[in-house]
Amino acid sequence: RLSRLHTLYVQENLFSGSVPPLNQETLRFFNVSNNQLSGQIPTTRSLSQFNESSFTGNIALCGDQIQNSCGKKNETSKPSAIPAMPPIAKKQSKTELVGIIAGSIGGGIMLLLLPLLLICLVQRLRRIKSKSEQRRSKAESEGATEGVTTTSDRKKSFSWERGSEEKESVGTLVFLGRSESDIMRYTMDDLLKASAETLGRGTLGSTYKAVMESGFIVTVKRLKDSGFPRMEEFKRHVEILGRLKHHNLVPLRAYFQAKEECLLVYDYFPNGSLFSLIHGSKVSGSGKPLHWTSCLKIAEDLAMGLVYIHQNPGLTHGNLKSSNVLLGPDFESCLTDYGLSDLHGHDDSVEVNTSVASSLFYKAPECRDLRKASTQPADVYSFGVLLLELLTGKASFQDLHGSDISRWVRAVREAETESGEEMSSCEEKLQALLSIATACVAIRPENRPLMRDVLKMVKDARAEAAAPYSSYSSDHSPGRWSDTVQSFPREDHMSI
């Protein structure tokens, strides 16, 4: 029953009993927090992908997901009776008496030395603690603002206070809403006191979920401290991003900048990212391809967001990938981290770590040199790579599939889908998406379509798919997506 269950939200109720052993492979969203559930959480493959936040607030629950062992508490064992000493023989040898006396003396000496050893240990620990405090104080005086402080409940609090000879105020947040109704007011002090959970670390910085004492939740992007622009340049660029208002963009609400410190505050989206939807909670980068209807809907959402960004001359997303697409309240796809690549200088000192390396495969060939600025045609290329990820369920860095993109996508979908019916009945829809992706990942920037043309192709393909008794093979009317795609120059496509 419920073999295709995708979402189960039953939090904030009074349900009792145990958690059912759900094991549907399609289950992507699950939350039973703040109920009266009890017993062990089943260790099924589906439930094991969810973290503690999905089960919190159920005191009687136990299991690996909430770090609460279900093992029976060890009963206090009764102390074993001390065996009675054998009666001392009346005629003990002289050697035995000497041994008893020596043992007694040795034990007495140990009892005398034990307090001295404890005193030495305490003094050593005090010295270590004192040195640690001195190092921390020195780091703070030099303006160190790295890391977060751990509290007893394993949550973290931001510690972004600037150091100086006299403690100065931490400054204020600059809000970017168009009107008072657009702004949820809070202060920098509220943000500093918020508990923080690390959501991810990327090429541009770290992202945190910040829960304030009032219960209000925001997402905080802390930019890396290399290549910061000047104050006025940063302010001008961020205010441009703050004026962008579109239902397929995650709103930028506020920012804070001090010396070597830049914070951006966004709305919090609890439904996760497109990467999690495709690949689940695992970081292997391998998942099942989405149904073609989902691919078309997501592609249209992303294309509309990119078209809106590209309406501003010179403005690009610059870092488009599945982890930078969040799912909104109605599971619409929303772009985040847009326009941030221009905030960091393009210098030779960029460290190519795993995160940077995997992101490079989303980038167009002309922009894989990190010293070069992103362009709008490069965003089109990234969109094509992301569309291929939707069609195959494979992360961009997993498969170097050569120039025959169509054959690779078909082989993956045929191997991953539960039955071969999709390949036969939905051939035309798949071909529509394949043609769009192939046009977008053209090697030469001038051969790629504009984003507004891509959006038209996606909308046309979606409209034809929704039309009753539609047949791609029999419809040759003008204005179809295939006519638009065929108008672009044909060329070989590189491995991505």
C-alpha positions as CSV (number, residue, x, y, z in Angstrom):
1,R,0.0,0.0,0.0
2,L,1.1,3.6,-0.7
3,S,3.9,2.2,-2.9
4,R,4.6,5.6,-4.5
5,L,4.4,7.7,-1.3
6,H,6.6,10.8,-1.8
7,T,5.8,13.1,1.2
8,L,4.5,12.5,4.7
9,Y,4.1,15.5,7.1
10,V,2.3,14.7,10.3
11,Q,4.2,16.9,12.8
12,E,2.6,18.9,15.6
13,N,-0.1,16.4,16.3
14,L,-0.9,14.0,19.2
15,F,-0.3,10.8,17.4
16,S,0.9,7.9,19.6
17,G,2.3,4.5,19.0
18,S,5.3,3.5,17.0
19,V,6.7,4.8,13.7
20,P,5.6,2.5,10.8
21,P,8.3,0.7,8.9
22,L,8.0,2.8,5.7
23,N,10.4,1.6,3.0
24,Q,9.1,3.3,-0.2
25,E,12.0,4.2,-2.5
26,T,9.9,7.3,-3.6
27,L,9.8,8.8,-0.1
28,R,11.7,12.1,-0.1
29,F,10.1,14.2,2.6
30,F,9.1,12.9,6.1
31,N,8.4,14.6,9.4
32,V,6.7,13.2,12.5
33,S,8.2,15.6,15.0
34,N,6.4,16.9,18.2
35,N,4.0,13.9,18.6
36,Q,3.7,11.2,21.3
37,L,5.4,8.4,19.4
38,S,7.4,5.7,21.2
39,G,9.6,2.8,20.6
40,Q,12.5,2.2,18.2
41,I,12.6,4.0,14.9
42,P,12.6,1.3,12.1
43,T,15.9,1.0,10.3
44,T,14.5,0.8,6.9
45,R,16.4,2.2,3.9
46,S,13.9,5.0,3.4
47,L,13.7,6.2,7.1
48,S,17.4,6.0,7.5
49,Q,17.9,8.9,5.1
50,F,16.2,11.4,7.5
51,N,18.0,13.2,10.3
52,E,17.1,14.0,13.9
53,S,14.8,17.0,12.9
54,S,12.3,14.6,11.4
55,F,11.7,12.8,14.7
56,T,12.4,15.5,17.4
57,G,9.9,16.1,20.1
58,N,8.9,12.5,20.7
59,I,10.5,11.7,24.1
60,A,9.9,8.0,24.0
61,L,11.5,7.4,20.6
62,C,14.9,5.8,20.3
63,G,17.2,4.9,17.4
64,D,20.3,5.8,15.5
65,Q,18.6,8.7,13.7
66,I,18.1,10.6,17.0
67,Q,21.3,9.4,18.6
68,N,19.4,7.7,21.4
69,S,20.3,4.0,21.9
70,C,17.5,1.5,22.4
71,G,19.6,-0.9,24.3
72,K,18.3,-2.0,27.7
73,K,19.9,-0.1,30.5
74,N,22.4,-2.2,32.3
75,E,21.0,-3.2,35.6
76,T,23.1,-2.3,38.5
77,S,24.9,-5.4,39.3
78,K,24.9,-6.4,42.9
79,P,28.4,-6.3,44.4
80,S,29.7,-9.7,44.7
81,A,30.3,-10.9,48.2
82,I,33.9,-10.6,49.3
83,P,35.3,-14.0,49.8
84,A,36.3,-14.7,53.3
85,M,40.0,-14.9,53.9
86,P,41.2,-18.3,54.7
87,P,42.2,-18.7,58.3
88,I,45.8,-18.0,58.9
89,A,47.6,-21.1,59.8
90,K,49.1,-21.0,63.2
91,K,52.4,-22.0,61.9
92,Q,53.1,-19.5,59.0
93,S,56.5,-19.5,57.5
94,K,58.8,-16.6,57.8
95,T,58.7,-15.9,54.1
96,E,54.9,-15.5,54.1
97,L,55.1,-13.0,56.9
98,V,57.7,-10.9,55.1
99,G,55.6,-10.8,52.0
100,I,52.5,-9.6,53.9
101,I,54.5,-6.9,55.6
102,A,56.1,-5.7,52.3
103,G,52.7,-5.6,50.6
104,S,51.2,-3.5,53.4
105,I,54.1,-1.0,53.3
106,G,53.8,-0.7,49.5
107,G,50.1,-0.1,49.7
108,G,50.6,2.6,52.4
109,I,53.1,4.3,50.2
110,M,50.7,4.3,47.2
111,L,48.0,5.8,49.4
112,L,50.3,8.6,50.4
113,L,51.4,9.3,46.7
114,L,47.9,9.3,45.3
115,P,46.9,12.8,46.5
116,L,50.2,14.2,45.2
117,L,49.6,12.7,41.8
118,L,46.1,14.2,41.7
119,I,47.4,17.6,42.7
120,C,50.0,17.4,39.9
121,L,47.3,16.4,37.4
122,V,45.0,19.3,38.4
123,Q,47.8,21.8,38.1
124,R,48.7,20.5,34.6
125,L,45.1,20.8,33.4
126,R,45.0,24.3,34.7
127,R,48.1,25.3,32.8
128,I,46.7,23.7,29.6
129,K,43.4,25.6,30.0
130,S,45.2,28.9,30.7
131,K,47.3,28.5,27.5
132,S,44.2,27.7,25.5
133,E,42.4,30.9,26.9
134,Q,45.5,33.0,26.1
135,R,45.5,31.7,22.5
136,R,41.8,32.3,22.1
137,S,42.1,35.8,23.5
138,K,44.9,36.6,21.2
139,A,42.9,35.4,18.2
140,E,40.0,37.5,19.2
141,S,42.2,40.6,19.5
142,E,43.4,40.0,16.0
143,G,39.9,40.0,14.7
144,A,39.4,36.3,14.2
145,T,35.8,35.5,13.4
146,E,36.0,31.9,12.3
147,G,33.9,29.1,13.7
148,V,31.0,28.9,16.0
149,T,30.7,28.1,19.7
150,T,29.2,24.8,20.7
151,T,26.5,24.8,23.4
152,S,25.4,21.9,25.6
153,D,22.5,20.9,23.4
154,R,24.9,20.4,20.4
155,K,23.5,23.5,18.6
156,K,25.8,26.3,17.6
157,S,25.6,30.0,18.1
158,F,27.2,32.5,15.8
159,S,30.3,34.3,17.2
160,W,30.9,37.1,14.7
161,E,31.9,39.9,17.1
162,R,34.7,42.1,15.8
163,G,37.8,42.4,18.0
164,S,39.4,45.7,19.1
165,E,41.2,47.2,22.0
166,E,37.8,48.4,23.3
167,K,34.8,46.2,22.5
168,E,32.8,48.0,19.8
169,S,29.2,47.2,18.6
170,V,28.8,44.5,16.0
171,G,27.0,46.9,13.6
172,T,23.6,46.7,12.1
173,L,21.9,44.7,9.4
174,V,20.9,46.5,6.2
175,F,17.4,45.3,5.1
176,L,16.6,45.2,1.4
177,G,12.8,45.0,1.3
178,R,10.8,47.3,-1.0
179,S,8.4,48.2,1.8
180,E,7.8,47.5,5.5
181,S,5.5,44.7,4.7
182,D,8.3,42.9,2.9
183,I,10.6,43.0,5.9
184,M,10.7,40.8,9.0
185,R,12.5,43.1,11.4
186,Y,15.3,41.7,13.6
187,T,18.7,43.0,14.7
188,M,22.3,41.9,14.4
189,D,22.2,41.0,18.1
190,D,19.2,38.7,17.4
191,L,21.2,37.0,14.7
192,L,24.3,36.6,16.9
193,K,22.2,34.9,19.6
194,A,20.5,32.5,17.1
195,S,21.3,28.8,17.2
196,A,23.0,27.8,14.0
197,E,23.0,24.6,12.0
198,T,25.4,24.2,9.1
199,L,23.5,23.5,5.8
200,G,26.5,23.4,3.5
201,R,29.9,24.7,2.4
202,G,30.5,25.7,-1.2
203,T,32.8,27.6,-3.4
204,L,31.6,31.0,-2.2
205,G,31.2,30.4,1.5
206,S,29.3,28.5,4.2
207,T,25.5,28.5,4.6
208,Y,23.7,28.2,8.0
209,K,20.1,27.8,9.2
210,A,19.7,30.4,12.0
211,V,16.9,30.0,14.5
212,M,16.4,33.2,16.6
213,E,15.0,33.2,20.1
214,S,11.7,34.4,18.7
215,G,11.5,31.2,16.7
216,F,11.9,33.1,13.4
217,I,14.2,31.2,10.9
218,V,16.5,32.6,8.2
219,T,19.3,31.3,6.1
220,V,22.6,33.1,6.5
221,K,25.3,32.9,3.8
222,R,28.8,33.8,5.2
223,L,31.0,34.7,2.3
224,K,34.7,33.6,2.3
225,D,37.0,36.4,3.3
226,S,39.1,36.4,0.1
227,G,38.7,38.9,-2.6
228,F,36.1,41.1,-0.9
229,P,35.2,44.2,-3.0
230,R,35.3,47.6,-1.5
231,M,32.5,48.6,0.8
232,E,30.7,50.8,-1.8
233,E,31.1,48.3,-4.5
234,F,29.7,45.5,-2.3
235,K,26.8,47.7,-1.2
236,R,25.9,48.7,-4.7
237,H,25.9,45.1,-6.0
238,V,24.0,43.6,-3.1
239,E,21.3,46.3,-3.3
240,I,20.8,45.3,-7.0
241,L,20.4,41.7,-5.9
242,G,18.0,42.8,-3.2
243,R,15.7,44.5,-5.7
244,L,15.2,41.3,-7.6
245,K,11.7,40.0,-6.9
246,H,10.5,36.8,-8.7
247,H,8.6,33.7,-7.5
248,N,11.5,31.5,-8.8
249,L,14.2,33.4,-6.9
250,V,15.0,32.9,-3.1
251,P,14.6,36.5,-1.8
252,L,17.7,38.3,-0.4
253,R,16.4,40.1,2.7
254,A,19.4,41.7,4.4
255,Y,23.2,42.0,4.4
256,F,26.0,42.9,6.9
257,Q,29.5,43.9,6.0
258,A,32.5,44.7,8.3
259,K,36.2,44.3,7.9
260,E,36.8,40.8,6.5
261,E,33.2,39.8,7.2
262,C,30.2,39.6,4.7
263,L,26.9,38.1,5.6
264,L,23.8,37.7,3.4
265,V,20.4,36.8,4.9
266,Y,17.8,34.9,2.8
267,D,14.4,33.4,3.5
268,Y,14.6,29.9,4.8
269,F,13.2,27.1,2.6
270,P,12.5,24.0,4.7
271,N,11.8,21.6,1.7
272,G,15.4,21.1,0.8
273,S,17.2,21.4,-2.5
274,L,16.8,20.0,-6.0
275,F,20.0,17.9,-5.4
276,S,18.3,16.2,-2.5
277,L,15.2,15.6,-4.5
278,I,17.2,13.9,-7.3
279,H,19.8,12.1,-5.3
280,G,18.3,11.7,-1.8
281,S,20.2,12.4,1.4
282,K,23.2,10.4,0.2
283,V,26.2,12.3,-1.3
284,S,27.1,9.6,-3.8
285,G,25.6,11.7,-6.5
286,S,23.5,8.8,-7.9
287,G,19.8,8.8,-8.0
288,K,16.8,7.8,-10.1
289,P,15.8,9.9,-13.0
290,L,12.7,12.1,-12.4
291,H,9.5,11.6,-14.4
292,W,9.5,13.7,-17.6
293,T,6.5,15.8,-16.3
294,S,8.6,16.8,-13.2
295,C,11.6,17.5,-15.5
296,L,9.5,19.8,-17.6
297,K,8.0,21.7,-14.6
298,I,11.4,22.1,-13.0
299,A,13.0,23.2,-16.2
300,E,10.3,25.9,-16.7
301,D,10.7,27.2,-13.2
302,L,14.5,27.5,-13.6
303,A,14.2,29.0,-17.1
304,M,11.8,31.7,-15.8
305,G,14.1,32.6,-13.0
306,L,17.2,32.9,-15.3
307,V,15.3,34.9,-17.9
308,Y,14.3,37.4,-15.1
309,I,18.0,37.6,-13.9
310,H,19.2,38.1,-17.5
311,Q,16.9,41.0,-18.0
312,N,19.4,43.0,-16.0
313,P,22.4,43.9,-18.3
314,G,25.5,42.2,-17.2
315,L,23.9,40.2,-14.4
316,T,24.3,36.5,-14.2
317,H,23.6,33.6,-11.9
318,G,27.2,32.5,-12.1
319,N,26.9,29.3,-10.0
320,L,24.0,27.3,-11.2
321,K,23.8,23.7,-10.0
322,S,21.3,21.4,-8.4
323,S,22.3,22.3,-4.8
324,N,21.7,26.0,-5.6
325,V,18.0,25.3,-6.5
326,L,15.7,25.2,-3.4
327,L,12.1,23.9,-3.3
328,G,9.5,26.5,-2.3
329,P,6.3,26.1,-0.2
330,D,4.5,24.6,-3.3
331,F,7.6,22.7,-4.3
332,E,8.3,25.2,-7.0
333,S,12.0,25.5,-8.0
334,C,13.8,28.7,-6.8
335,L,17.3,29.8,-7.6
336,T,19.6,30.9,-4.8
337,D,23.2,32.2,-4.7
338,Y,22.5,34.1,-7.8
339,G,24.9,37.0,-8.7
340,L,27.4,36.2,-6.0
341,S,30.3,35.0,-8.2
342,D,31.0,38.7,-9.1
343,L,31.5,39.6,-5.4
344,H,34.8,37.6,-5.2
345,G,37.9,38.6,-7.2
346,H,39.0,36.2,-9.9
347,D,42.6,35.6,-8.8
348,D,45.2,32.8,-9.0
349,S,44.9,31.9,-5.3
350,V,41.6,30.1,-5.5
351,E,42.1,26.6,-4.0
352,V,40.5,23.9,-6.2
353,N,39.0,21.6,-3.6
354,T,36.4,18.9,-4.1
355,S,33.5,21.4,-4.0
356,V,35.1,23.6,-6.6
357,A,36.1,20.7,-8.8
358,S,32.6,19.2,-8.9
359,S,31.1,22.7,-9.6
360,L,33.4,23.1,-12.6
361,F,31.5,20.6,-14.6
362,Y,28.4,22.8,-14.5
363,K,30.4,25.7,-15.9
364,A,30.8,26.4,-19.6
365,P,34.3,25.6,-21.1
366,E,35.1,29.3,-21.4
367,C,34.5,29.9,-17.7
368,R,36.2,26.9,-16.1
369,D,39.2,29.1,-15.6
370,L,38.2,30.6,-12.2
371,R,39.9,33.9,-13.0
372,K,37.3,34.6,-15.7
373,A,34.0,36.2,-14.9
374,S,30.7,34.4,-15.6
375,T,28.5,35.3,-18.6
376,Q,24.9,34.8,-19.6
377,P,25.7,32.2,-22.3
378,A,27.6,30.4,-19.5
379,D,24.4,30.3,-17.5
380,V,22.7,28.7,-20.5
381,Y,25.3,26.0,-20.6
382,S,24.8,25.3,-16.8
383,F,21.1,25.1,-17.4
384,G,21.7,22.4,-20.0
385,V,23.9,20.4,-17.7
386,L,21.3,20.7,-15.0
387,L,18.6,19.5,-17.4
388,L,20.7,16.4,-18.2
389,E,21.0,15.8,-14.4
390,L,17.2,15.8,-14.2
391,L,16.9,13.4,-17.0
392,T,19.5,10.9,-15.8
393,G,19.7,11.2,-12.0
394,K,23.4,11.4,-12.4
395,A,25.5,14.3,-11.0
396,S,27.5,16.2,-13.5
397,F,30.8,14.9,-12.3
398,Q,29.9,11.3,-12.5
399,D,29.7,10.4,-16.2
400,L,32.0,11.6,-19.0
401,H,29.6,10.5,-21.7
402,G,31.3,11.8,-24.8
403,S,29.6,13.6,-27.6
404,D,26.6,11.2,-28.0
405,I,24.5,12.8,-25.3
406,S,21.2,11.4,-26.6
407,R,22.4,7.8,-26.5
408,W,23.9,8.2,-23.0
409,V,20.6,9.7,-21.6
410,R,18.5,7.0,-23.2
411,A,20.7,4.2,-21.8
412,V,20.6,5.7,-18.3
413,R,16.8,6.1,-18.3
414,E,16.2,2.7,-19.7
415,A,18.4,1.1,-17.0
416,E,17.1,3.2,-14.1
417,T,13.3,3.3,-14.7
418,E,11.2,0.5,-13.3
419,S,9.8,-0.5,-16.6
420,G,10.5,0.0,-20.3
421,E,7.1,1.6,-20.9
422,E,8.3,5.1,-20.4
423,M,10.9,4.9,-23.2
424,S,8.2,3.8,-25.7
425,S,5.2,5.9,-24.6
426,C,7.2,9.1,-23.7
427,E,9.7,9.1,-26.5
428,E,8.6,12.4,-27.9
429,K,8.7,14.2,-24.5
430,L,12.1,12.8,-23.8
431,Q,13.3,14.0,-27.3
432,A,12.0,17.5,-26.5
433,L,14.0,17.8,-23.4
434,L,17.1,16.2,-25.0
435,S,17.0,18.6,-27.9
436,I,16.8,21.6,-25.5
437,A,19.7,20.3,-23.3
438,T,21.8,19.6,-26.4
439,A,21.3,23.1,-27.7
440,C,22.3,24.6,-24.4
441,V,25.6,22.7,-23.9
442,A,27.0,23.8,-27.3
443,I,30.8,24.3,-26.9
444,R,30.8,27.7,-28.6
445,P,28.9,30.4,-26.6
446,E,27.6,32.0,-29.8
447,N,25.9,28.7,-30.8
448,R,23.8,28.6,-27.6
449,P,20.3,30.0,-27.5
450,L,19.3,32.9,-25.3
451,M,17.5,32.1,-22.1
452,R,14.3,33.6,-23.3
453,D,14.5,31.2,-26.3
454,V,15.1,28.3,-24.0
455,L,12.1,29.3,-21.9
456,K,9.9,29.4,-25.1
457,M,11.1,25.9,-26.1
458,V,10.4,24.5,-22.6
459,K,6.9,26.1,-22.5
460,D,6.1,24.8,-26.0
461,A,7.3,21.3,-25.1
462,R,5.2,21.3,-21.9
463,A,2.1,22.6,-23.7
464,E,2.4,19.9,-26.4
465,A,2.9,17.2,-23.7
466,A,-0.3,18.4,-21.9
467,A,-2.4,18.5,-25.1
468,P,-4.9,15.6,-25.4
469,Y,-4.0,13.0,-28.0
470,S,-0.9,15.0,-28.9
471,S,1.7,13.3,-31.0
472,Y,5.1,14.9,-31.6
473,S,5.8,12.8,-34.6
474,S,2.5,13.8,-36.4
475,D,2.4,17.5,-35.5
476,H,4.4,19.6,-38.0
477,S,2.7,22.9,-37.3
478,P,5.0,26.0,-37.2
479,G,6.3,27.4,-33.9
480,R,7.0,24.0,-32.3
481,W,9.9,23.5,-29.9
482,S,11.6,21.3,-32.6
483,D,11.5,24.1,-35.1
484,T,13.2,26.4,-32.6
485,V,15.9,23.9,-31.7
486,Q,16.7,23.2,-35.3
487,S,17.4,26.8,-36.0
488,F,20.5,26.7,-33.9
489,P,23.9,25.7,-35.5
490,R,24.7,22.0,-35.2
491,E,28.1,21.2,-33.7
492,D,29.9,18.5,-31.7
493,H,29.3,18.6,-27.9
494,M,32.1,18.1,-25.4
495,S,32.1,15.8,-22.4
496,I,30.8,17.4,-19.3
